[in-house]
Amino acid sequence: MKNFLILIFTAVFVWVTYVVIDTSFQSNLFKEWNYLKTIPWMQATLWDFYANIFVLLIWVYYKESSIAVKGLWTVLFITLGSIAVTGYVLIQLFKLKPGEGLEKVFQKNA
């Protein structure tokens, strides 16, 4: 199961990174912002995005003991979105030792 999840999260990480980079070459978010913020679905998407980030950060705040690590992941989640989230999950999966179950991913770091 661990290897399957690593494969899935790696695929998501690579795909979303590609989409963000490709889109960045086609369109400058900062130039488009005044137009984008007037689109109701863009506003809903941003609210949805930050609600998801909030939920995921609750998990990170529970799991991580270092305030510096919590702060770093907060900045990364807010600025990089799914790229950072999938990166965080991949790191947690790669930390699993042979024989450890997935429940270890959800446990608090010591």
C-alpha positions as CSV (number, residue, x, y, z in Angstrom):
1,M,0.0,0.0,0.0
2,K,2.9,2.4,0.9
3,N,4.4,2.0,-2.6
4,F,1.0,2.5,-4.3
5,L,0.4,5.7,-2.3
6,I,3.9,6.9,-3.2
7,L,3.2,6.3,-6.8
8,I,-0.1,8.1,-6.7
9,F,1.2,11.1,-4.7
10,T,4.3,11.4,-7.0
11,A,2.1,11.4,-10.0
12,V,-0.1,14.2,-8.5
13,F,3.0,16.1,-7.4
14,V,4.5,15.9,-10.9
15,W,1.3,16.7,-12.7
16,V,0.3,19.7,-10.5
17,T,3.9,21.1,-10.7
18,Y,3.8,20.8,-14.5
19,V,0.3,22.5,-14.7
20,V,1.5,25.4,-12.5
21,I,4.7,25.9,-14.4
22,D,3.1,25.6,-17.8
23,T,0.3,28.0,-16.8
24,S,2.9,30.5,-15.4
25,F,4.5,30.6,-18.8
26,Q,1.2,31.3,-20.5
27,S,-0.3,33.8,-18.0
28,N,0.9,36.1,-15.3
29,L,-1.3,35.7,-12.2
30,F,-0.4,39.1,-10.9
31,K,-1.4,40.8,-14.2
32,E,-4.6,38.8,-14.4
33,W,-5.6,39.2,-10.7
34,N,-7.9,42.2,-11.1
35,Y,-9.9,40.4,-13.7
36,L,-9.8,37.0,-11.9
37,K,-11.1,38.3,-8.6
38,T,-14.3,39.5,-10.3
39,I,-15.2,35.9,-11.4
40,P,-17.5,34.3,-8.7
41,W,-16.1,30.8,-9.4
42,M,-12.6,32.1,-8.8
43,Q,-13.6,33.5,-5.5
44,A,-15.3,30.2,-4.6
45,T,-12.2,28.3,-5.7
46,L,-10.0,30.4,-3.4
47,W,-12.3,30.0,-0.4
48,D,-12.3,26.2,-1.1
49,F,-8.5,26.1,-1.5
50,Y,-7.8,28.0,1.8
51,A,-10.4,25.9,3.7
52,N,-8.5,22.8,2.5
53,I,-5.2,24.3,3.5
54,F,-6.6,25.1,6.9
55,V,-7.8,21.5,7.5
56,L,-4.4,20.1,6.3
57,L,-2.5,22.6,8.5
58,I,-4.4,21.4,11.6
59,W,-3.0,17.9,10.8
60,V,0.5,19.4,10.4
61,Y,0.3,21.4,13.6
62,Y,-0.8,18.2,15.5
63,K,1.9,16.1,13.9
64,E,4.9,18.4,14.0
65,S,6.5,19.4,17.2
66,S,8.8,22.2,16.0
67,I,7.3,25.7,15.6
68,A,9.8,26.4,12.9
69,V,8.7,23.4,10.9
70,K,5.0,24.3,11.5
71,G,5.8,27.8,10.2
72,L,7.7,26.6,7.2
73,W,4.9,24.2,6.1
74,T,2.3,27.0,6.7
75,V,4.2,29.3,4.2
76,L,4.7,26.4,1.7
77,F,1.1,25.3,1.9
78,I,-0.3,28.8,1.4
79,T,2.2,29.7,-1.4
80,L,2.6,26.4,-3.3
81,G,-0.8,24.7,-2.5
82,S,-1.1,21.2,-3.7
83,I,2.6,21.0,-4.7
84,A,3.6,21.5,-1.0
85,V,0.8,19.3,0.3
86,T,1.7,16.4,-1.9
87,G,5.4,17.0,-1.0
88,Y,4.5,16.8,2.7
89,V,2.6,13.6,2.3
90,L,5.4,12.0,0.2
91,I,7.9,12.9,2.9
92,Q,5.7,11.3,5.5
93,L,5.4,8.2,3.4
94,F,9.2,8.0,2.7
95,K,9.8,8.3,6.5
96,L,8.0,5.0,7.1
97,K,10.3,2.2,8.0
98,P,9.8,-1.3,6.6
99,G,7.0,-3.0,8.5
100,E,5.4,0.3,9.8
101,G,1.8,0.7,8.9
102,L,0.2,3.8,7.4
103,E,-1.2,4.7,10.8
104,K,2.3,5.9,11.6
105,V,1.8,8.7,9.0
106,F,-1.0,10.2,11.2
107,Q,0.9,9.9,14.5
108,K,2.5,12.8,16.2
109,N,6.2,13.2,15.6
110,A,8.3,13.0,18.8
